[in-house]
Amino acid sequence: MENKIKSENLVYFFLIIGLVYSIYNSFYDTIKFDKYFINSNGGKTHHILRTDINAYWKDAHKFKSDIKSGKTITESGAEYTRSFLYPRLIAIYYILINEEIKNEDGDYKLKNYKVGIPLIQSLFYYFCLFLFYKKIVNKLQSKSTVAFIILFLSLEPNIIQYHSSYWTESLYLSLLLLFFSFFFQEKRKNYSYFFLGLFIGVMYMQRNVSIYLILPVLFYLLIYLKNKIFVPTLYIFIGYFIILSFVGYSNYKQSKVFYLMPFHQLTIHWHYVATKLISNKLKINAEEAEKKKQIDLNDWKKENNINLDNYEDVRKVYKYKNRYFLNLLKDNYFFYAKYHIWKSFQALVFSVDAVKSEYLNDKTVERYWSLPDFDKYQKYKIIYSFFIYLISLIGFILILLKGNSFEKKIAFFVVLICLYFVAALGWVGTGRYMVTNQIFFSIFFGYGLNFLYTKIKQKVK
């Protein structure tokens, strides 16, 4: 009983420290970086609102303006590109506080209470983490293991940096905590799977990587429910279909085309991988391969009389780029597999300074990533990541050897979901996209750290 109280007090301490730090960092970063700088091209760039974040805020401004002009929710905003939910939440926040996102010149307005967004994110994450704790505390054998899991999820630097940022990660991590919590309840009514389907749909609205998340979930349920899988699957699909239908209808109102997967997703491999596949296939350098790719594109545009002012033609370009990549892939499966594995290893390195790096680097500088100071701490990140994964591996082995049947089921689920995210986004080589896995393998880390703590304690005695 005494150990239980001690572990519970530690958990609340970790939650409070994490929340306080995130709130402090939200104010610090927003005050410091809510301003413009002159980039290497002589243009004006906002420290925070650029690249993907710029896209979210641009969509948020459009959604707010459309609502203000009297349009309905489905008619308002842009088509689904990077995130459907996040820009709309930003817009709703500014509608509620009666502030503008952009000024009369079309620039992002400064000092317009942006800090409220990371503050809300931080509060929501730690609330979700508290709910997650309540779900797992009586399901795992060791209360100290639970405390170490919450320690990791509360204070691990690679996770905590995103709560004070303006990326989609913090909210997505919060949703993943709630999603993961669902699987800690062994006995549930069939109708609860309807809400699981709805929830996976909401996660898709936040990050489009979730569109196929339903597949590993169904595979997991098939393994453990066996012949009872039909009704839960039906409920999941009904819930999921409702959310997807809403997204598809909203896209239709913007473009007159009903679709679910953002069209720009069709072009990502063309932009980032096609050049490497051409280079490997034709044994030419990257510059020549990129030139051939662009020539092929321009020739196709001329042959098909493509007009980029016509929306239907723009969609044809998206589809062409997807076909182009898939045709290249036919002759390069082995090379692409090696490339995917190598980039996944890069992505699995914890980029604990990703947010600060994004705010500070001038991405208009040619090959900015090759500058000497761009990633001068990389070797320390690799060492840190190695120890986190080593401790997690110890925890995974312990569960396999000594865990009860429920803990082994959770371990299987964790491996399945982590493999899904690596398969879906590992090829990009960006650590930010792999932070999702930390929510799940935190279970392994907690077991591993508790094992090491127990061993050290015994030796000290």
N, C-alpha and C positions, 0 to 999 in steps of 0.2 A: 504493500500500500504506500509506504514511504517513497519507494523508488518510482511508483506511478506518479505521485504528486510532484516529485522532483523533475521527472521527465516532462510533465505537463507545464510546469513553471518555465522550464527551459524553452519549450516550444513557444510559449507566449512571449518570452524575452526575444527570441529570434524574429518572430513576426513583427514585434514593435520596432526593433532595431532596423530591420529591413525597410519597414514603412517610413520611419523617420529619415533614414538615409535617402530613400527615393524622393521624398518630399523636398528635402534639402537640395538634392541634386537637380530636381525639376526647376526650382527657383534659380539656382546657380547657373545652370546651362542656358536657361531662357534669357536671363538678364544679360549674360555674357555674349550670347550668340544671336540674339534677335536684332540683327543689323545687317547691312549690306557691305560688301567689299568690292574693290575693283579687281577683276580677274585678269589673266595674262593677255586676253584679247582686248582689254580696255573696256569691257562691258561691266554691268553691275550684277552681282550675284548675292543672294541672301545666304548667310552661313548655314541656316537650318533648312529653309524651304527650297530645296533643289533636288535634282534627280527624281527618284521615286516619290519623295515627300512632296515635291513640287506638283507632281501629278495628282496626289491625293487632294492637295489644297486647291488646285485648279478646278477639280471636279466638285469640291465642296462649295467653292464660290459660285459655280454654275447652278448647283442644286439650290443654294440659298436664293440666288437671283430668280430662278424659275418659280420657286414657291412664292416669293414676294410678288411676282407678276401674275399670280393666280393659277398657275398650272397645278395639276394633281401630283401626288407622290410618284406615281409610275411614269408620268410625263416629264418629271423634273430630273435634272442632273444629266450626266453623260452616260454613254454605254459602259458596260462592265469591261474594264481593262485590267488594272492591277488589283483593285479592291472595290467591291460594291458597297459594303457596309461602312467602312471607315470614313470615306469622304462625307457620307450622309450624316454620320454621327458628329463630325466636325461642324458641318453646316447647322445641325440642330442646336449644338452648343452655342454657336454665334447668334442664332435666332433667339434663343432663350435669354442671352445676356444683352441682346439688342446692340450688337457691335458689327462693324463691317470687316470683311476678310481682306478686301483690296481697297485702295484709295481711288480718288478720281482719275489719277494718272495710269491706273491699271497695275500699279506695284502693290506688293503685299504690304498691308498696313503694319507699322511697328507699334509696340507697346499697346496691343489691343487684347490683353488678357489671355495670350496663348497659353500661359502657364497652367491655366485651368485644365487643359487637356491632359498633360502628363500627371497632374494631381489626381484627376479622376481615374486615370489608368492605374496609378499606384494603389489607390484605395480599393479599386475593383480587384486587382491582382491579389492583394493580401487578404481580402475578404474571401475570394475563391480558394486561396491556399488554406485559410482557416477551415472552410467547408471540406476541403480535401483531407485535412488532418482529422476532422471528425469522422470521416468515412473510413480511414485506414487504421485508426488507433486501436480498434478492437479486432482488426482482421489479421494483423501481423503479430508474430509470436513475441517479439521483444519491443518493449516501450522505448528503450534507449535507441533502438534502430529507427523507430518512428521519429524520435527527436533529431537524429542525424539526417534523416530524409528532409525534414522541415528546415534544418540548418542549411542544407544545400540549396533548397528551393528559395529560401529567404534571402541568402547573402552571397551566393556564388556570383562573382563579378561579371561573368559572361551573360548571365540572365538579368541581373539587377540593373545593368546599364540601360536596358531598353525601356524600363518603366518611366524614365525621365526623358525619353526620346520622342520623336514625332513619327516614327515608323509604325507599321502595323503589328510588330512583334509582341508588344506587351499585352494588348487585348487578345491576340491569338493564343498566347501562352495561358492566359486566364481561361479562355474557352477550352483549351486542351486539358487543364486541370479538372474542369467540370466533366468533360468527356471521359477522362481517365477514372474519375470517381464512380461513374456509372458501373464500371466493371468490378468494383469492390463489393457490390451487392450481389450475393449468390442467388438468392431466390427473389424473383420479381414477377409481377403480373405481365401477361402478354402485351397489354396496352401500353406498358412503359416503353416498349420498343418503338412505338409511334413517336414518342418524344425524343428518343435517340435519333430517329431519322430526321426529325425537325432540327435537332441540334447539329447534326452533321451538315445539314443544309445551311444553317447559320454560319458554321465555320467556313463553309465554301464561300459564303458572301464576304467574309473577312479576308480569306486567302484562297485563291483558286487552286492551290495545290491540294486542297481537300476534296476536289471533285471525285477522285477515285478512292477516297479513304473508306468508303462503304465496302470496298472489296476485301481488304484484310479483316474488317470487322465481321463480314459475313463468313469468311473462311474460318475465323476463330470460333464463331457461334456454331458453325457446321461441325467442327471437331468435338465440341463439348455438348451441344444439344442433340446432335445426330438426327434421329427421325422426328424430333420435335421442332425442327428448324423452320418449317413452312410458315406457320402463323407469325412468329417473330419477324421473319423476312418480309412478309406481306406488310406488316405494320411499319417496318423501317422504310420500305419503298414508298408507302403512302405519305409518311411524314416528309421524307426527302423530296418526293415529287412536288409537294405543295410549295416548298421553298424554291425549288428549281423553276417551277412554273411562274412564280412571281418574278424571279430574275429574268427569265426568258421573255415574259410579257413586257417588263420594263425595257429590255433591250429592243423589243419590237416597236414600242412607242417612240424610241429614239431613232431607229434605223429602218423601220418597216420590215425588219427581218427578225424572226423568232429564232434565237440561238442561246446556248448555255455557256459553252466554252468561249472565253474572249478570243476574238480573231487574232489579236496580236500575239497570242500564245503559239499560233501556228508558225510564226516567223522566228521564234527565239533560236531554234537550232540552226536555222539558215544563217542568222547573224553571228552566232558564237562558235559553231562547230563545222559548218559546211566548208569553210576555207581550209581547215585542217584535213578534212576528208579528201578534198581535191588535191591538196599538197601530197598526201600520202598515196593516193591512187595514181597520180600522174608523175610523181617524183619530181615536183617543182617546189620552189621556195614559197613561203607564205605570201609574199608580195605578188608574185605571179598568179598564185591561186586566187587571191582576192580580186585581182584584175579580171581573171577569167569568169569568176562568179558574177561580177558586175556587167561584163560584156554579155553573158548569157541572159541576164535579166533584161538589159536594154534591148537586146535582139528580140526577146519574147514580147516585150512591150510594143515594139514596132510592128511585129507580125500580127498582133492581136488588137492593134489600134487602141491601146490603153490610154484612158484619160483620167488622170489622178484627181480631177475635180468631180468625177462621177463616183458616187459611193459604191455602186455595183462593181466598177472596175477596180476600186481599191480592194474590195473583198477578193476579186480574182487574183490580185497580186499576192495577197496573203496565202491563198490556196496554192498558187504557183510555187511560192517559197517553201511551203510544206512538202509539196511533191518533189521539188528539187532536192531537198535534204533526204527524203525517203529513198529516192533513186540512188543517191550517193551512198546511202547506208547499205544497200544491197551488196555492194562490192567491198564494204569496209567494216563488216560486223566485228571482226576480231580487233581491228584497230580501235573502233569506237568503244568496245568493251574495256580495253586497256586504258583508253583515255578517260572513260567514266570512272574507273577504279582509282586512277591517279588523282583526278580532280576531287573525288570523294574524300580521299585521304587529306587533301589540302583543306577541304571544307570542314573536316572533323577537328581541325586545330581551333582551339577556342580563341576567337578574336576579341579579347577583353577590352580593347580600345576602339572597337568599330565605330561607336557613336562619335567619340571625340575626333577620330580620324576623319570621319565624314564631314564634320563641321569645319575642320581646319584645312583640309587639302583643297587646292585649286585644281579641279578636274579639267580645266581648259588647257592646262599645261600638257604638251605632247608627251605621251608615255610617262605620266606623273607617277605611275606605280613603280617605275624603275629608278626613281631618284633615291640617293643614298639614305635619306632619313625617312622614307615612306614607311618601311616596316623594319626599323632597326631593332625592335624587340622580338622579332619572330622566333629566335632560338629559345627565348624564355617562355614564349607562348607554347612552343612545342613541348618543352620540359614540363610545364604546368599541365598541359593536356594529357601527356603521357601518364602522370601520376593520378589524375582523375580517372582515366580509363583503366589504369592498373587496379585501383581500389574498387572500381565498379566490376571489373572482371573477377576479383576475389569474391565480391558479393554474389555475383551470378553463379559461380562455382559452388559457393556455400548453399545457395537455394537448391541447386540441383542435388547436392549431397545430403543436406539436412532439412530442407524445407518441407512443409506439409503439402498436401495435394493442392490446396488453394494457392499457396505461394508459388508453386510450380506452374499453375495455370496463369497466374499474373506474369511470371517470368516469360512464358511463351508469348503472351500478348505483347509484352514490352519489346521483345525481339522482333515480332511481326511488324509492329508499328514503326519501329526504328528503321527496319529494312525498307519499308514503304517510303519513308521520307528520303532515305539515301538513294533509292532507285529513282524517285521523282525529281530530286533536286541536287543530288550529289555531283552531277556532271558540271554544274555551274562553277563549283570550286569556291563558293562564298560561304564563309563561316556563319553569317547571319541566318542563312536558310537552314542550318543544322541545329540551331539552338533549340528547336522544337524537341529534338530527341532527349534533351536533358530533363525535360518534364518526366519522361518515362523511365530512363535508366537511373533516375534519382533513387529508385527502389534498390537497385544493385549497389549504388554508392553508399546508401545508408547501411546495408548489410555488411559491406566491406569495411567501412569505417568503424562500425561497432565491433567487428571481429578484431581489428587492429587495436582499438582502444582497450578491449578486454585483455588482449595478450600483453600489452604494455603495462596495464594495471596489475596483472598477475606477477610480472617480472619485478615491478617496483616493490611489491609486497614481499 
